[in-house]
Amino acid sequence: MALISYRNLSVSFGGPLLLDDAGITIDKKERICLLGRKGGGKSTLLRILSGQVKPDKGESERIPGFRVAKLDQEIPSGIEGTVFDLVAHGLGAEADLLRAYNQATQNLSEDPESPVLSEEVDRLQAELDQTDGWSLDHRVASVIDRVGLKPDDPFDTLSGGNKSRAMLARALVGEPHLLILDEPTNHLDLETLGWFQGQIQNFSGSVLTISHDRAFLNSIY
């Protein structure tokens, strides 16, 4: 069975059809590059596959527990918090408790004499002890280390290249079956580009890319 397949996809957004009875099937460990003219519906298809957009019409099938992550070409602005907070968001709601604990310990470090903050840290730690929280903590810390960042660094103080590393870490931490890349190399310097290519080469899942960077495509396909 394929990882995911769509049939008879149609999307218009109230205007001319961007996708008209389109279809796509992605198999395990497959690598696909999507090419086409500007405005032809490429990015719309990626957003449908990542769950960001619902088609007007279409049928889909996917494996049980299917996980997908998408790396957009532009780094979002206004992201607050640390690298750890950002990457933990890639785990979704299951990491809410972990993020709360991380924030509480940070608050306590700034005000170590506060009994309220101390009690909050103890309470959250006890909850993590009773759940799978510590394994999630290890997973987040491991992927942050893999991309060469420090978990406590504020995201908004990072260089553009390191922000790209953090965004990739957020995409990878959930161990997706399918990684979607939308023009991923547009804003990368040469050092970060070489590192990024290596990360994608070592990724064991399927990859769907929009890119016109032939050197990058040749390196990962």
C-alpha positions in Angstrom: 0.0 0.0 0.0 1.2 3.5 -0.8 1.9 6.0 2.0 -0.7 8.3 0.7 -2.7 8.7 -2.5 -5.2 11.3 -3.8 -7.6 11.0 -6.7 -9.8 13.5 -8.5 -8.5 16.5 -6.7 -10.1 19.8 -7.5 -9.3 23.2 -5.9 -10.4 26.7 -7.1 -10.4 29.1 -4.2 -13.4 30.8 -5.8 -11.6 31.5 -9.1 -10.2 29.4 -12.0 -9.3 25.8 -11.1 -5.8 25.4 -9.8 -6.2 21.6 -9.6 -8.7 19.9 -11.9 -9.2 16.1 -11.2 -5.5 15.8 -10.3 -4.0 12.7 -8.6 -0.8 11.7 -6.8 0.5 8.6 -5.1 3.6 8.5 -2.9 5.2 5.3 -1.9 7.5 4.5 1.0 11.0 6.0 0.7 10.1 7.6 -2.6 11.6 10.9 -3.7 9.6 13.1 -6.0 10.4 16.5 -7.4 7.4 18.6 -8.6 8.0 21.0 -11.4 5.7 23.3 -13.3 4.9 26.9 -14.2 4.3 29.5 -11.6 0.6 29.6 -10.5 0.1 26.0 -11.8 -1.0 24.6 -8.4 2.3 23.1 -7.1 2.3 24.8 -3.7 -1.5 24.2 -3.4 -0.9 20.5 -3.8 1.8 20.5 -1.2 -0.6 22.3 1.2 -3.3 19.7 0.6 -0.9 16.8 1.3 0.3 18.5 4.5 -3.3 19.1 5.7 -3.1 22.9 5.5 -5.7 23.1 2.7 -8.9 21.0 2.1 -9.7 20.4 -1.5 -13.1 21.2 -3.0 -13.3 17.6 -4.2 -11.2 14.5 -4.1 -10.6 11.1 -2.5 -7.7 10.1 -0.3 -6.1 7.0 1.2 -3.2 6.8 3.6 -1.5 4.3 5.9 -2.7 4.2 9.5 -0.9 6.7 11.7 0.4 8.6 8.6 2.7 11.5 9.7 3.7 14.4 7.4 5.8 17.5 8.0 6.3 20.5 5.7 9.2 22.9 5.5 8.1 26.2 3.8 10.5 28.3 1.8 10.0 31.4 4.0 10.9 31.4 7.7 7.8 32.6 9.7 8.2 35.9 11.5 7.2 36.7 15.0 8.1 33.3 16.5 8.7 33.6 20.2 10.4 31.3 22.6 13.5 29.1 22.6 14.8 26.6 20.0 13.5 23.9 22.3 10.0 25.4 22.3 10.0 25.7 18.5 11.2 22.1 17.9 8.8 20.7 20.5 5.9 22.2 18.6 6.7 19.7 15.9 5.3 17.0 18.2 1.9 18.6 18.4 -0.3 18.4 21.5 1.5 15.5 23.0 4.4 17.8 23.9 2.3 20.5 25.6 3.2 19.2 29.1 6.9 19.2 28.1 6.8 22.7 26.9 5.0 23.9 30.0 7.7 22.2 32.1 10.5 23.8 30.1 8.9 27.2 30.5 8.4 26.7 34.2 12.0 25.7 34.8 13.2 28.8 32.9 10.9 31.0 35.0 12.3 29.4 38.2 15.9 30.0 37.0 15.1 33.7 36.8 13.4 33.7 40.2 14.8 30.8 42.2 13.3 31.9 45.5 9.7 31.8 44.3 7.8 29.0 46.2 5.0 29.2 43.6 7.3 28.6 40.7 9.1 25.8 42.6 5.7 24.1 43.3 4.8 24.4 39.6 8.0 22.8 38.5 7.5 19.9 41.0 3.9 19.4 39.8 4.9 19.3 36.1 7.8 17.0 36.8 5.5 14.6 38.6 3.1 14.6 35.6 6.0 13.9 33.2 7.2 11.1 35.4 3.7 9.4 34.9 3.6 9.9 31.2 5.9 9.5 28.1 7.2 13.0 28.6 10.8 12.3 29.3 11.2 10.2 26.1 9.8 13.2 24.2 12.3 15.4 25.9 15.1 13.2 24.8 13.8 13.1 21.2 13.6 16.9 21.1 17.1 17.3 22.6 18.5 14.7 20.2 17.2 16.4 17.0 18.4 19.8 18.2 21.8 18.4 18.8 21.8 16.8 15.4 21.2 20.1 13.7 24.0 21.8 15.8 21.9 24.2 17.9 21.5 24.9 21.6 18.0 24.3 23.0 17.9 27.4 25.3 18.8 29.9 22.6 16.0 32.3 21.7 14.8 31.6 18.2 14.5 35.2 17.2 18.2 35.9 17.9 19.5 33.2 15.5 21.0 33.9 12.2 19.0 33.1 9.1 21.0 29.9 8.5 20.4 28.7 12.1 16.7 29.5 11.9 16.5 27.2 8.9 18.2 24.5 10.9 15.7 25.0 13.7 12.8 24.8 11.3 14.1 21.5 9.8 14.5 20.2 13.3 10.9 20.9 14.0 9.9 19.1 10.8 12.0 16.0 11.7 11.2 15.6 15.4 7.9 14.0 14.7 9.6 11.3 12.6 7.3 11.9 9.5 6.7 9.3 6.9 6.6 12.2 4.3 8.7 15.3 4.4 7.5 18.1 2.1 10.0 20.8 1.0 8.8 24.0 -0.8 11.8 25.6 -2.5 14.0 24.8 0.5 17.3 26.2 -0.7 16.2 29.7 -1.8 17.7 31.5 1.2 20.5 29.2 2.4 24.1 30.2 2.4 26.7 27.7 1.1 27.6 26.3 4.4 24.0 25.7 5.5 23.1 24.4 2.0 25.8 21.7 2.3 24.6 20.7 5.7 21.0 20.7 4.6 21.7 18.4 1.7 23.3 15.9 4.1 20.3 15.9 6.4 17.9 15.2 3.5 20.2 12.5 2.1 20.1 10.7 5.5 16.3 11.1 5.9 14.8 7.6 5.7 11.2 8.6 4.8 9.7 9.9 1.5 10.5 13.4 0.2 8.3 15.6 -2.0 10.1 18.7 -3.2 9.4 21.8 -5.2 12.7 23.1 -6.3 14.5 24.5 -9.4 18.0 24.0 -7.8 19.3 21.2 -10.0 22.5 20.7 -7.9 20.4 20.2 -4.8 18.1 17.8 -6.5 21.0 15.8 -7.9 22.4 15.5 -4.4 19.3 14.1 -2.8 17.7 12.0 -5.5 
